[in-house]
Amino acid sequence: ETGVTQTPRHLVMGMTNKKSLKCEQHLGHNAMYWYKQSAKKPLELMFVYSLEERVENNSVPSRFSPECPNSSHLFLHLHTLQPEDSALYLCASSQHTTGYQPQHFGDGTRLSIL
Amino acid sequence: DAKTTQPPSMDCAEGRAANLPCNHSTISGNEYVYWYRQIHSQGPQYIIHGLKNNETNEMASLIITEDRKSSTLILPHATLRDTAVYYCIVRQGGSEKLVFGKGTKLTVNP
């Protein structure tokens, strides 16, 4: 139990569907992150939120839309995805975006695009 | 962030110490060394981090050389559940970026 919970664990969707991934952290952290892990590729940082403000967007296509309503919750809204978007999507949190404290990860959502 | 180099794979016998090396020869003064591991179908798990001094916690020990150009993660008594990919990451203080490489796949054998 890492204190970061992601739902659903698995998601299969068509290219025209709209779905959302949810992340909740119970660690009292102020920063939250979305990462993408494709098969046989290193983790890629997608978005960074600090105190509910987006501080980084690593050139992610607009079909991925993040939302951070409060410091404990993070969503990734998905719309019109492509087959190459099939991957493990990981959420992480840390005390702050600066400093030396580690990020703690959830177990991810395994997304498959048909 | 400095690049790290790790062996792609290692084997260890159950109950023995697992020593995982990492080279980070271009590390700069304010960069910390972090270790994570990822067990199949799970998210990365934080293990330990350090700057200069050796560190120990309930999971592992981190030995950093005096010149800080390399480090070793030590699992003192490896179990089958320690089979995972281990990532050594160098991260600049004040940066939110964790740059994961390919890591070392550690297999603990019975």
Backbone of each chain as ProteinMPNN parsed JSONL, in Angstrom:
{"seq_chain_A": "ETGVTQTPRHLVMGMTNKKSLKCEQHLGHNAMYWYKQSAKKPLELMFVYSLEERVENNSVPSRFSPECPNSSHLFLHLHTLQPEDSALYLCASSQHTTGYQPQHFGDGTRLSIL", "coords_chain_A": {"N_chain_A": [[0.859, -1.202, 0.0], [0.82, 1.995, -1.098], [-0.234, 4.438, -0.569], [-1.197, 5.825, -2.661], [-3.796, 5.653, -4.807], [-5.155, 4.222, -7.676], [-7.746, 4.216, -10.074], [-9.71, 3.044, -12.865], [-8.116, -0.232, -12.536], [-7.736, -1.586, -14.865], [-8.543, -0.812, -18.237], [-10.446, -0.895, -21.128], [-11.017, 0.572, -24.176], [-12.721, 2.045, -26.97], [-11.667, 3.927, -29.868], [-13.255, 6.141, -30.136], [-14.413, 6.623, -27.745], [-15.051, 8.294, -24.558], [-13.354, 8.527, -21.583], [-12.314, 8.483, -18.115], [-9.443, 8.539, -16.022], [-8.687, 7.966, -12.618], [-7.015, 9.259, -9.766], [-6.027, 9.081, -6.402], [-4.532, 10.4, -3.539], [-3.375, 9.642, -0.267], [-1.554, 10.839, 1.37], [-1.119, 13.382, 2.148], [0.243, 15.038, 0.434], [1.446, 17.717, -1.727], [1.933, 17.801, -4.416], [1.271, 16.332, -7.585], [1.428, 13.857, -10.176], [1.275, 12.722, -13.593], [2.309, 9.867, -15.368], [3.387, 8.053, -18.273], [3.782, 4.721, -19.278], [4.944, 2.908, -21.748], [5.128, -0.219, -23.526], [8.25, -1.704, -23.165], [9.552, 0.73, -23.054], [11.01, 3.541, -21.348], [9.605, 5.187, -18.402], [7.539, 8.019, -19.037], [7.207, 11.366, -18.248], [4.177, 13.09, -18.026], [2.332, 15.129, -17.039], [2.486, 17.666, -14.479], [1.355, 18.685, -11.342], [1.146, 21.226, -8.946], [-0.028, 22.113, -5.891], [-2.594, 22.133, -6.97], [-2.265, 23.548, -9.303], [-1.319, 23.414, -12.694], [1.951, 22.744, -13.534], [3.634, 21.719, -15.369], [3.633, 20.523, -18.681], [4.349, 18.103, -20.723], [4.47, 18.352, -23.68], [2.171, 16.92, -24.387], [-0.367, 15.32, -26.273], [-3.53, 16.899, -27.031], [-5.679, 15.229, -26.683], [-5.431, 14.07, -24.28], [-6.42, 15.149, -21.197], [-5.748, 16.685, -18.269], [-6.933, 17.005, -14.858], [-7.07, 18.619, -11.774], [-8.736, 18.792, -9.064], [-8.384, 19.173, -6.335], [-5.764, 18.921, -3.85], [-5.589, 16.251, -3.291], [-6.659, 14.707, -5.279], [-6.499, 13.594, -8.643], [-7.183, 13.652, -12.061], [-7.3, 12.081, -15.28], [-8.531, 12.839, -18.235], [-9.759, 11.216, -21.062], [-9.982, 11.212, -24.575], [-10.936, 10.354, -27.804], [-8.736, 8.576, -28.388], [-5.723, 7.02, -29.671], [-4.472, 3.908, -31.072], [-1.753, 3.704, -30.35], [-1.708, 4.854, -27.904], [-2.166, 3.008, -26.025], [-1.123, 1.777, -22.975], [0.551, 1.695, -19.75], [-0.679, 3.78, -17.337], [0.503, 5.881, -14.949], [0.157, 7.313, -11.761], [1.568, 9.64, -9.507], [2.69, 11.034, -6.368], [4.112, 13.689, -4.392], [5.689, 15.428, -1.643], [6.325, 18.093, -2.293], [6.925, 19.798, -5.443], [9.437, 20.721, -5.6], [12.625, 20.362, -3.894], [13.794, 17.434, -2.115], [12.327, 15.25, -1.549], [10.956, 11.993, -2.119], [8.998, 10.737, -4.919], [5.904, 9.032, -4.785], [4.311, 6.24, -6.095], [1.243, 5.103, -7.629], [-0.371, 1.957, -8.541], [-1.116, 2.032, -11.136], [-3.065, 2.367, -14.209], [-3.947, 0.081, -16.561], [-4.251, 0.626, -19.849], [-6.026, -0.119, -22.746], [-6.447, 0.417, -26.131], [-8.827, -0.084, -28.534]], "CA_chain_A": [[0.0, 0.0, 0.0], [1.72, 3.145, -1.234], [-0.949, 5.662, -0.246], [-1.676, 6.396, -3.917], [-4.75, 4.683, -5.34], [-5.597, 4.535, -9.03], [-8.872, 3.448, -10.595], [-9.709, 1.597, -12.681], [-6.813, -0.869, -12.749], [-7.692, -1.951, -16.275], [-9.569, -0.118, -19.027], [-10.438, -1.135, -22.565], [-11.933, 1.53, -24.788], [-12.6, 2.294, -28.393], [-11.011, 5.198, -30.194], [-14.188, 7.276, -30.073], [-14.96, 6.741, -26.387], [-14.511, 9.231, -23.572], [-13.236, 7.909, -20.27], [-11.423, 9.206, -17.208], [-8.663, 7.822, -15.024], [-8.715, 8.676, -11.343], [-5.922, 9.019, -8.821], [-6.241, 9.693, -5.091], [-3.423, 10.149, -2.622], [-3.727, 9.779, 1.148], [-0.271, 11.108, 2.014], [-1.011, 14.796, 2.493], [1.197, 15.67, -0.472], [0.986, 18.889, -2.461], [2.25, 17.68, -5.842], [0.816, 15.094, -8.207], [2.046, 13.652, -11.489], [0.88, 11.626, -14.479], [3.351, 9.281, -16.196], [2.979, 7.017, -19.223], [4.794, 3.682, -19.47], [4.642, 2.036, -22.882], [5.886, -1.47, -23.516], [9.668, -1.671, -23.489], [10.051, 2.11, -23.058], [11.062, 4.117, -19.988], [8.497, 6.053, -17.997], [7.549, 9.372, -19.583], [6.426, 12.318, -17.475], [3.182, 13.77, -18.85], [1.851, 16.358, -16.405], [2.842, 17.911, -13.083], [0.516, 19.651, -10.642], [1.585, 21.659, -7.631], [-1.115, 22.852, -5.232], [-3.713, 22.162, -7.92], [-1.927, 24.304, -10.508], [-0.462, 22.649, -13.597], [3.249, 23.404, -13.672], [4.37, 21.157, -16.492], [2.918, 19.729, -19.682], [5.452, 17.687, -21.58], [4.078, 18.192, -25.087], [1.221, 15.821, -24.456], [-1.489, 15.658, -27.175], [-4.72, 17.45, -26.357], [-6.647, 14.172, -26.391], [-5.247, 13.803, -22.848], [-6.738, 16.381, -20.493], [-5.69, 16.45, -16.837], [-7.705, 17.866, -13.964], [-6.689, 18.453, -10.372], [-9.695, 19.615, -8.319], [-7.794, 19.477, -5.024], [-4.413, 18.346, -3.765], [-5.653, 14.807, -3.067], [-7.247, 14.02, -6.416], [-6.007, 13.922, -9.973], [-7.878, 12.91, -13.101], [-6.821, 12.185, -16.663], [-9.665, 12.64, -19.122], [-9.298, 10.648, -22.323], [-10.967, 11.414, -25.65], [-10.458, 10.091, -29.163], [-7.373, 8.084, -28.299], [-5.182, 6.235, -30.76], [-3.927, 2.621, -30.598], [-0.435, 3.871, -29.735], [-1.882, 5.356, -26.537], [-2.253, 1.858, -25.124], [0.051, 1.841, -22.091], [0.268, 1.767, -18.307], [-0.678, 5.179, -16.911], [0.856, 5.899, -13.538], [0.013, 8.541, -10.995], [2.507, 9.729, -8.392], [2.588, 12.255, -5.574], [5.25, 14.0, -3.532], [5.388, 16.514, -0.728], [6.363, 19.289, -3.133], [7.617, 19.545, -6.704], [10.844, 21.049, -5.38], [13.16, 19.651, -2.747], [14.424, 16.139, -2.323], [11.478, 14.153, -1.115], [10.674, 11.103, -3.251], [7.657, 10.55, -5.433], [5.314, 7.735, -4.488], [3.484, 5.868, -7.237], [0.174, 4.124, -7.584], [-0.114, 0.765, -9.338], [-1.38, 2.326, -12.531], [-4.211, 1.89, -14.984], [-3.531, -0.523, -17.833], [-5.214, 1.103, -20.847], [-5.944, -0.744, -24.067], [-7.294, 1.098, -27.118], [-9.177, -1.004, -29.623]], "C_chain_A": [[0.885, 1.238, 0.0], [1.06, 4.441, -0.798], [-1.448, 6.393, -1.479], [-2.526, 5.328, -4.6], [-5.228, 5.122, -6.715], [-6.751, 3.623, -9.421], [-9.242, 3.939, -11.986], [-8.309, 1.017, -12.853], [-6.629, -1.254, -14.218], [-8.828, -1.238, -17.006], [-9.36, -0.456, -20.493], [-11.443, -0.173, -23.172], [-11.675, 1.644, -26.284], [-12.05, 3.683, -28.64], [-11.961, 6.391, -30.077], [-14.765, 7.491, -28.677], [-14.341, 7.909, -25.631], [-14.493, 8.52, -22.229], [-12.319, 8.77, -19.418], [-10.7, 8.244, -16.282], [-8.631, 8.664, -13.752], [-7.527, 8.279, -10.473], [-6.243, 9.748, -7.521], [-5.049, 9.38, -4.2], [-3.832, 10.506, -1.191], [-2.506, 10.143, 1.983], [-0.121, 12.566, 2.437], [-0.031, 15.555, 1.627], [0.571, 16.832, -1.228], [1.218, 18.798, -3.961], [1.778, 16.331, -6.361], [1.257, 15.061, -9.66], [1.306, 12.572, -12.274], [2.09, 11.206, -15.307], [2.705, 8.275, -17.152], [4.119, 6.014, -19.346], [4.337, 2.758, -20.588], [5.529, 0.811, -22.822], [7.318, -1.225, -23.969], [10.22, -0.261, -23.645], [10.098, 2.621, -21.63], [9.815, 4.939, -19.682], [8.665, 7.444, -18.598], [6.665, 10.25, -18.722], [5.473, 13.06, -18.406], [2.813, 15.134, -18.263], [2.324, 16.424, -14.961], [1.902, 18.963, -12.526], [1.124, 19.955, -9.285], [0.501, 22.528, -7.033], [-2.231, 23.158, -6.228], [-3.456, 23.007, -9.156], [-1.009, 23.458, -11.394], [0.84, 23.399, -13.801], [4.069, 22.836, -14.813], [3.446, 20.34, -17.375], [3.966, 19.357, -20.713], [4.993, 17.363, -22.988], [3.139, 17.016, -25.284], [0.072, 16.222, -25.381], [-2.736, 16.062, -26.409], [-5.799, 16.412, -26.11], [-6.497, 13.659, -24.956], [-5.471, 15.126, -22.124], [-6.719, 16.132, -18.993], [-6.573, 17.427, -16.064], [-7.293, 17.574, -12.535], [-7.595, 19.333, -9.514], [-9.233, 19.991, -6.921], [-6.485, 18.709, -4.916], [-4.416, 16.836, -3.561], [-6.107, 14.023, -4.286], [-6.689, 14.535, -7.734], [-6.732, 13.036, -10.977], [-7.127, 13.066, -14.42], [-7.99, 11.817, -17.56], [-9.148, 12.26, -20.511], [-10.378, 10.795, -23.387], [-10.314, 11.202, -26.999], [-9.005, 9.63, -29.161], [-7.014, 7.229, -29.51], [-4.626, 4.915, -30.226], [-2.577, 2.765, -29.912], [-0.51, 4.471, -28.33], [-2.071, 4.223, -25.532], [-0.969, 1.787, -24.306], [-0.417, 1.698, -20.646], [0.387, 3.231, -17.903], [-0.542, 5.215, -15.389], [0.681, 7.29, -12.949], [1.032, 8.503, -9.856], [2.225, 11.002, -7.609], [3.872, 12.448, -4.781], [4.89, 15.202, -2.675], [5.325, 17.849, -1.472], [6.993, 18.92, -4.458], [9.098, 19.889, -6.576], [11.336, 20.292, -4.156], [13.596, 18.254, -3.112], [13.551, 14.962, -1.938], [11.046, 13.3, -2.301], [9.221, 11.171, -3.698], [7.188, 9.138, -5.097], [4.26, 7.44, -5.548], [2.316, 4.977, -6.855], [0.529, 2.934, -8.47], [-0.555, 0.907, -10.79], [-2.707, 1.826, -13.054], [-3.667, 1.349, -16.302], [-4.6, -0.214, -18.871], [-4.955, 0.412, -22.181], [-6.943, -0.064, -24.994], [-7.546, 0.145, -28.282], [-9.269, -0.273, -30.952]], "O_chain_A": [[1.605, 1.504, 0.962], [1.742, 5.457, -0.67], [-2.054, 7.458, -1.367], [-2.042, 4.244, -4.927], [-5.656, 6.262, -6.896], [-6.741, 2.425, -9.14], [-9.106, 5.128, -12.271], [-7.402, 1.73, -13.283], [-5.515, -1.247, -14.742], [-9.926, -1.079, -16.473], [-8.26, -0.325, -21.031], [-12.592, -0.109, -22.733], [-10.58, 1.38, -26.781], [-11.979, 4.51, -27.731], [-11.511, 7.529, -29.934], [-15.522, 8.436, -28.455], [-13.287, 8.434, -25.99], [-15.507, 7.975, -21.793], [-11.637, 9.665, -19.919], [-11.274, 7.259, -15.817], [-8.559, 9.892, -13.796], [-7.1, 7.124, -10.454], [-6.68, 10.898, -7.54], [-4.608, 8.233, -4.117], [-4.516, 11.497, -0.935], [-2.428, 9.799, 3.162], [0.896, 12.941, 3.02], [0.475, 16.602, 2.032], [-0.65, 16.931, -1.358], [0.736, 19.651, -4.706], [1.873, 15.317, -5.669], [1.437, 16.101, -10.293], [0.776, 11.625, -11.694], [2.801, 12.039, -15.87], [1.636, 7.727, -16.882], [5.279, 6.397, -19.5], [3.45, 1.927, -20.396], [6.559, 0.807, -22.147], [7.563, -0.621, -25.014], [11.246, -0.069, -24.297], [9.313, 2.184, -20.788], [9.073, 5.333, -20.582], [9.771, 7.981, -18.663], [5.502, 9.923, -18.487], [5.884, 13.591, -19.437], [2.966, 16.163, -18.92], [2.536, 15.403, -14.307], [1.674, 20.001, -13.147], [1.561, 19.055, -8.568], [0.146, 23.563, -7.597], [-2.734, 24.278, -6.311], [-4.354, 23.166, -9.982], [-0.046, 22.86, -10.913], [0.832, 24.564, -14.197], [5.091, 23.409, -15.188], [2.602, 19.579, -16.9], [4.415, 20.203, -21.486], [5.114, 16.224, -23.438], [3.288, 16.225, -26.215], [-0.421, 17.346, -25.29], [-2.964, 15.62, -25.282], [-6.755, 16.693, -25.388], [-7.339, 12.902, -24.474], [-4.79, 16.113, -22.405], [-7.593, 15.431, -18.484], [-6.91, 18.51, -16.542], [-7.181, 16.414, -12.136], [-7.267, 20.492, -9.26], [-9.647, 21.019, -6.384], [-6.145, 17.93, -5.806], [-3.366, 16.2, -3.647], [-5.957, 12.802, -4.327], [-6.443, 15.728, -7.915], [-6.878, 11.831, -10.773], [-6.418, 14.048, -14.642], [-8.392, 10.657, -17.643], [-8.238, 12.887, -21.053], [-11.552, 10.533, -23.128], [-9.276, 11.79, -27.304], [-8.155, 10.208, -29.838], [-7.879, 6.781, -30.262], [-4.337, 4.815, -29.033], [-2.282, 2.018, -28.979], [0.507, 4.582, -27.645], [-2.128, 4.46, -24.326], [0.13, 1.743, -24.858], [-1.61, 1.595, -20.364], [1.431, 3.851, -18.102], [-1.357, 4.656, -14.655], [1.016, 8.299, -13.569], [1.316, 7.437, -9.309], [1.6, 11.931, -8.12], [4.617, 11.501, -4.531], [3.915, 15.904, -2.943], [4.389, 18.629, -1.297], [7.545, 17.828, -4.59], [9.92, 19.404, -7.354], [10.548, 19.652, -3.46], [13.751, 17.93, -4.29], [13.985, 13.811, -1.993], [10.795, 13.833, -3.382], [8.339, 11.605, -2.955], [7.964, 8.183, -5.123], [3.421, 8.286, -5.859], [2.382, 4.206, -5.897], [1.599, 2.903, -9.079], [-0.378, -0.017, -11.584], [-3.375, 0.991, -12.444], [-3.012, 2.065, -17.059], [-5.718, -0.723, -18.793], [-3.827, 0.366, -22.673], [-8.133, 0.022, -24.688], [-6.62, -0.357, -28.92], [-9.553, -0.891, -31.978]]}, "seq_chain_B": "DAKTTQPPSMDCAEGRAANLPCNHSTISGNEYVYWYRQIHSQGPQYIIHGLKNNETNEMASLIITEDRKSSTLILPHATLRDTAVYYCIVRQGGSEKLVFGKGTKLTVNP", "coords_chain_B": {"N_chain_B": [[19.509, 16.417, -16.042], [21.856, 14.054, -14.659], [23.123, 11.24, -16.462], [22.569, 7.766, -15.921], [24.122, 4.545, -15.617], [23.406, 1.164, -15.72], [23.748, -2.375, -15.162], [22.049, -4.598, -17.395], [20.842, -6.908, -16.39], [20.75, -9.071, -13.488], [21.493, -11.832, -11.313], [20.59, -13.426, -8.238], [21.009, -15.413, -5.336], [18.468, -16.671, -3.232], [18.214, -15.356, 0.039], [20.805, -14.46, 0.091], [22.959, -11.542, -0.115], [22.035, -8.935, -2.304], [23.719, -6.982, -4.57], [23.495, -4.122, -6.255], [24.834, -2.317, -8.844], [25.501, 1.104, -9.901], [26.439, 3.511, -12.217], [27.211, 6.922, -12.295], [28.734, 9.043, -13.539], [28.735, 11.697, -14.341], [27.492, 13.186, -12.455], [26.321, 16.028, -10.661], [26.969, 18.523, -8.083], [24.597, 19.062, -6.591], [22.871, 17.019, -7.022], [20.845, 14.297, -6.234], [20.927, 10.756, -5.565], [18.592, 8.372, -6.393], [16.774, 5.383, -5.74], [14.512, 3.179, -7.19], [12.149, 0.497, -7.533], [10.431, -1.784, -9.696], [7.984, -4.028, -9.666], [6.539, -6.601, -11.586], [3.594, -5.571, -13.203], [2.978, -3.659, -11.339], [3.204, -0.306, -9.908], [6.152, 1.85, -9.863], [8.206, 1.49, -6.987], [9.369, 3.389, -4.339], [12.616, 3.175, -2.941], [15.054, 4.133, -1.644], [17.112, 7.05, -1.032], [19.954, 9.274, -1.521], [22.615, 11.676, -0.91], [25.443, 12.212, -0.328], [26.37, 10.749, 1.872], [26.365, 7.366, 3.104], [23.335, 5.541, 3.23], [20.71, 3.958, 5.062], [17.775, 2.043, 5.302], [14.699, 0.359, 6.19], [14.381, -1.243, 4.023], [16.697, -1.348, 2.396], [20.249, -0.701, 1.796], [22.238, 2.09, 0.83], [25.142, 2.722, -0.812], [27.389, 5.181, -1.504], [30.038, 6.223, -3.502], [33.056, 8.011, -2.598], [33.77, 9.981, -4.462], [31.368, 10.284, -5.632], [30.661, 9.239, -8.078], [29.636, 6.784, -8.535], [27.347, 4.287, -7.264], [25.966, 1.828, -4.99], [23.279, -0.289, -4.502], [22.143, -2.161, -1.844], [20.539, -5.074, -1.043], [20.078, -6.72, 1.781], [19.302, -9.387, 2.483], [18.139, -11.128, 0.175], [14.899, -11.92, -1.094], [12.453, -13.995, -2.797], [10.46, -12.274, -3.481], [11.759, -9.96, -4.031], [12.426, -9.94, -6.648], [12.543, -7.974, -9.457], [12.548, -4.986, -11.537], [15.115, -2.745, -11.104], [15.694, 0.641, -10.639], [18.061, 3.176, -10.97], [18.33, 6.523, -10.325], [19.288, 9.815, -11.024], [18.718, 12.891, -9.665], [18.086, 16.306, -9.849], [18.213, 18.61, -7.205], [15.34, 20.385, -6.361], [14.111, 19.907, -8.712], [11.288, 18.551, -10.394], [11.52, 16.419, -11.967], [11.753, 12.98, -12.611], [13.792, 10.898, -14.195], [13.553, 7.99, -15.718], [15.575, 5.231, -16.589], [16.514, 2.195, -18.259], [17.034, 0.391, -16.267], [17.946, -2.335, -13.964], [17.256, -5.692, -14.279], [16.574, -7.694, -11.712], [16.798, -10.98, -10.716], [15.802, -13.135, -8.294], [16.763, -16.203, -7.199], [15.548, -19.401, -6.087]], "CA_chain_B": [[19.886, 15.453, -15.025], [22.943, 13.181, -15.071], [22.723, 9.936, -16.963], [23.035, 6.634, -15.128], [24.384, 3.297, -16.331], [23.197, -0.01, -14.886], [23.738, -3.627, -15.925], [20.658, -4.916, -17.753], [20.26, -7.98, -15.58], [21.573, -9.721, -12.46], [20.87, -12.927, -10.573], [20.998, -13.508, -6.842], [20.395, -16.536, -4.634], [17.606, -16.3, -2.104], [18.898, -15.308, 1.319], [22.098, -13.795, -0.039], [22.868, -10.11, -0.38], [22.035, -8.495, -3.702], [24.434, -5.717, -4.709], [23.176, -3.586, -7.583], [25.69, -1.146, -9.087], [25.033, 2.171, -10.78], [27.427, 4.535, -12.527], [26.678, 8.255, -12.597], [30.014, 9.761, -13.54], [28.558, 13.128, -14.633], [26.633, 13.753, -11.415], [26.77, 17.316, -10.159], [26.992, 18.639, -6.638], [23.305, 19.107, -5.904], [22.024, 15.936, -7.517], [20.67, 13.154, -5.365], [20.755, 9.439, -6.175], [17.369, 7.695, -5.944], [16.532, 4.036, -6.23], [13.149, 2.675, -7.228], [12.005, -0.794, -8.181], [9.11, -2.029, -10.263], [7.596, -5.427, -9.77], [5.642, -6.743, -12.725], [2.19, -5.173, -13.063], [2.802, -2.668, -10.274], [3.905, 0.948, -10.126], [7.472, 1.919, -9.236], [8.216, 1.617, -5.525], [10.536, 4.096, -3.825], [13.409, 2.37, -2.015], [15.986, 4.894, -0.829], [17.856, 8.061, -1.766], [21.055, 9.862, -0.77], [23.426, 12.705, -1.568], [26.873, 11.907, -0.179], [26.612, 9.739, 2.889], [25.657, 6.1, 2.972], [22.016, 5.566, 3.837], [20.089, 2.66, 5.318], [16.416, 2.018, 5.845], [14.214, -0.995, 6.433], [14.393, -2.02, 2.781], [17.991, -1.498, 1.723], [21.326, 0.247, 2.085], [22.78, 2.774, -0.333], [26.541, 3.073, -0.634], [27.809, 6.135, -2.53], [31.489, 6.395, -3.437], [33.465, 9.334, -2.122], [33.702, 10.924, -5.579], [29.945, 10.29, -6.01], [30.464, 8.846, -9.466], [28.921, 5.518, -8.596], [26.692, 3.88, -6.023], [25.516, 0.44, -4.943], [22.118, -0.594, -3.677], [22.323, -3.471, -1.232], [19.432, -5.759, -0.38], [20.929, -7.59, 2.61], [18.875, -10.795, 2.451], [17.165, -11.099, -0.917], [13.84, -12.922, -1.123], [11.87, -14.152, -4.13], [9.629, -11.091, -3.745], [12.606, -8.84, -4.464], [12.583, -9.999, -8.101], [11.952, -6.742, -9.987], [13.474, -4.098, -12.243], [15.613, -1.721, -10.18], [16.09, 1.844, -11.347], [18.909, 4.162, -10.32], [17.982, 7.802, -10.935], [19.937, 10.993, -10.463], [17.727, 13.953, -9.758], [18.555, 17.585, -9.35], [17.406, 19.192, -6.158], [14.471, 21.436, -6.869], [13.48, 19.493, -9.959], [10.26, 17.54, -10.221], [11.692, 15.364, -12.963], [12.394, 11.689, -12.389], [14.049, 10.334, -15.514], [13.802, 6.558, -15.587], [16.248, 4.532, -17.674], [16.051, 0.824, -18.47], [17.167, -0.327, -15.002], [18.516, -3.685, -13.865], [16.282, -6.73, -13.911], [17.12, -8.594, -10.708], [16.069, -12.221, -10.51], [16.221, -13.863, -7.095], [16.519, -17.622, -7.45], [15.434, -20.218, -4.856]], "C_chain_B": [[20.964, 14.509, -15.563], [22.403, 11.845, -15.526], [23.278, 8.857, -16.047], [23.211, 5.43, -16.018], [24.256, 2.146, -15.362], [23.315, -1.264, -15.743], [22.296, -4.01, -16.238], [20.034, -5.989, -16.885], [21.278, -8.517, -14.581], [20.773, -10.854, -11.841], [21.417, -12.938, -9.162], [20.298, -14.711, -6.232], [19.587, -16.033, -3.446], [18.377, -16.375, -0.796], [20.255, -14.634, 1.283], [21.881, -12.3, -0.265], [22.876, -9.858, -1.879], [22.671, -7.116, -3.758], [24.24, -5.192, -6.127], [23.977, -2.306, -7.82], [25.026, -0.13, -10.017], [26.169, 3.169, -10.974], [26.736, 5.833, -12.879], [27.844, 9.227, -12.583], [29.862, 11.26, -13.786], [27.677, 13.815, -13.594], [27.202, 15.086, -10.937], [26.455, 17.44, -8.671], [25.661, 18.589, -5.931], [22.341, 18.027, -6.384], [22.037, 14.753, -6.561], [20.588, 11.877, -6.194], [19.52, 8.782, -5.552], [17.347, 6.279, -6.519], [15.053, 3.711, -6.105], [13.2, 1.247, -7.761], [10.577, -0.951, -8.675], [8.926, -3.523, -10.432], [6.529, -5.508, -10.846], [4.203, -6.395, -12.351], [1.926, -4.219, -11.9], [3.508, -1.368, -10.654], [5.286, 0.922, -9.488], [7.35, 2.161, -7.73], [9.491, 2.316, -5.096], [11.274, 3.201, -2.832], [14.214, 3.262, -1.08], [16.582, 6.006, -1.676], [18.937, 8.648, -0.879], [21.815, 10.867, -1.593], [24.913, 12.343, -1.52], [27.091, 10.722, 0.745], [25.873, 8.456, 2.563], [24.349, 6.178, 3.742], [21.511, 4.142, 4.023], [18.677, 2.87, 5.797], [15.972, 0.564, 5.947], [14.251, -1.863, 5.18], [15.796, -2.333, 2.295], [19.018, -0.537, 2.287], [21.825, 0.828, 0.773], [24.199, 3.205, -0.009], [26.946, 3.973, -1.795], [29.312, 6.337, -2.39], [31.833, 7.839, -3.077], [33.417, 10.38, -3.241], [32.3, 11.051, -6.162], [29.708, 9.864, -7.448], [29.811, 7.484, -9.612], [28.295, 5.214, -7.241], [26.276, 2.419, -6.136], [24.322, 0.338, -4.015], [22.301, -2.006, -3.147], [21.027, -3.923, -0.587], [20.074, -6.844, 0.471], [20.562, -9.071, 2.568], [17.754, -10.916, 1.409], [16.145, -12.233, -0.777], [13.271, -12.981, -2.539], [11.037, -12.923, -4.496], [10.439, -9.856, -4.134], [12.899, -8.901, -5.959], [11.822, -8.836, -8.727], [12.978, -6.053, -10.881], [13.835, -2.964, -11.3], [16.17, -0.549, -10.972], [16.928, 2.747, -10.446], [18.683, 5.486, -11.048], [18.744, 8.908, -10.23], [19.017, 12.18, -10.712], [18.264, 15.235, -9.133], [17.625, 18.114, -8.271], [16.59, 20.341, -6.689], [13.783, 21.063, -8.156], [12.418, 18.44, -9.677], [10.49, 16.327, -11.114], [12.366, 14.128, -12.386], [12.565, 11.074, -13.76], [14.453, 8.875, -15.341], [14.53, 6.049, -16.815], [15.677, 3.135, -17.817], [16.201, -0.029, -17.225], [17.877, -1.654, -15.114], [17.422, -4.649, -13.479], [16.979, -7.709, -12.971], [16.205, -9.803, -10.575], [16.647, -12.912, -9.286], [15.794, -15.31, -7.268], [16.452, -18.414, -6.142], [16.659, -21.095, -4.657]], "O_chain_B": [[20.994, 14.198, -16.754], [21.37, 11.375, -15.049], [24.348, 9.026, -15.463], [22.545, 5.297, -17.044], [24.901, 2.129, -14.313], [23.011, -1.222, -16.935], [21.407, -3.767, -15.421], [18.822, -5.983, -16.666], [22.489, -8.435, -14.789], [19.542, -10.841, -11.842], [22.547, -12.521, -8.91], [19.147, -15.003, -6.557], [19.981, -15.093, -2.755], [19.105, -17.337, -0.549], [20.799, -14.273, 2.326], [20.773, -11.854, -0.564], [23.627, -10.487, -2.625], [22.224, -6.19, -3.081], [24.766, -5.761, -7.084], [23.821, -1.327, -7.09], [24.129, -0.453, -10.796], [26.786, 3.615, -10.007], [25.789, 5.85, -13.666], [27.931, 10.111, -11.732], [30.774, 12.024, -13.47], [27.172, 14.911, -13.836], [28.417, 15.248, -10.824], [25.78, 16.596, -8.083], [25.582, 18.126, -4.793], [21.133, 18.124, -6.168], [23.092, 14.277, -6.141], [20.228, 11.908, -7.371], [19.423, 8.657, -4.332], [17.83, 6.021, -7.622], [14.43, 3.934, -5.067], [14.19, 0.843, -8.371], [9.645, -0.341, -8.151], [9.606, -4.181, -11.219], [5.715, -4.598, -10.999], [3.672, -6.851, -11.339], [0.775, -4.0, -11.524], [4.302, -1.329, -11.593], [5.563, 0.059, -8.654], [6.506, 2.931, -7.271], [10.585, 1.88, -5.454], [10.655, 2.55, -1.991], [14.078, 3.165, 0.139], [16.566, 5.924, -2.904], [18.872, 8.549, 0.346], [21.686, 10.915, -2.817], [25.555, 12.189, -2.559], [27.876, 9.818, 0.457], [24.879, 8.463, 1.836], [24.277, 6.816, 4.793], [21.838, 3.242, 3.249], [18.406, 3.763, 6.601], [16.784, -0.351, 5.804], [14.16, -3.087, 5.27], [16.066, -3.443, 1.836], [18.718, 0.314, 3.125], [21.837, 0.156, -0.258], [24.435, 3.952, 0.941], [26.854, 3.564, -2.953], [29.808, 6.593, -1.293], [31.021, 8.752, -3.229], [33.064, 11.534, -2.997], [32.074, 11.837, -7.082], [28.629, 10.115, -7.985], [29.467, 7.082, -10.723], [28.659, 5.795, -6.219], [26.239, 1.85, -7.227], [24.354, 0.821, -2.883], [22.58, -2.934, -3.906], [20.484, -3.255, 0.292], [20.58, -7.82, -0.085], [21.45, -9.922, 2.615], [16.572, -10.815, 1.739], [16.486, -13.352, -0.394], [13.57, -12.128, -3.375], [10.918, -12.572, -5.67], [9.875, -8.831, -4.52], [13.555, -8.006, -6.49], [10.609, -8.717, -8.556], [14.128, -6.482, -10.97], [12.953, -2.298, -10.758], [17.006, -0.72, -11.859], [16.551, 3.041, -9.311], [18.834, 5.552, -12.268], [18.835, 8.939, -9.003], [18.595, 12.429, -11.841], [18.819, 15.231, -8.034], [16.402, 18.069, -8.41], [17.116, 21.194, -7.404], [12.949, 21.821, -8.652], [12.606, 17.556, -8.841], [9.762, 15.338, -11.038], [13.418, 14.218, -11.753], [11.577, 10.76, -14.424], [15.552, 8.569, -14.878], [14.166, 6.378, -17.944], [14.501, 2.906, -17.535], [15.562, -1.076, -17.123], [18.343, -2.054, -16.181], [16.736, -4.456, -12.475], [17.864, -8.458, -13.385], [15.002, -9.671, -10.352], [17.835, -13.233, -9.245], [14.614, -15.605, -7.46], [17.2, -18.139, -5.204], [16.733, -21.84, -3.68]]}, "name": "protein", "num_of_chains": 2, "seq": "ETGVTQTPRHLVMGMTNKKSLKCEQHLGHNAMYWYKQSAKKPLELMFVYSLEERVENNSVPSRFSPECPNSSHLFLHLHTLQPEDSALYLCASSQHTTGYQPQHFGDGTRLSILDAKTTQPPSMDCAEGRAANLPCNHSTISGNEYVYWYRQIHSQGPQYIIHGLKNNETNEMASLIITEDRKSSTLILPHATLRDTAVYYCIVRQGGSEKLVFGKGTKLTVNP"}
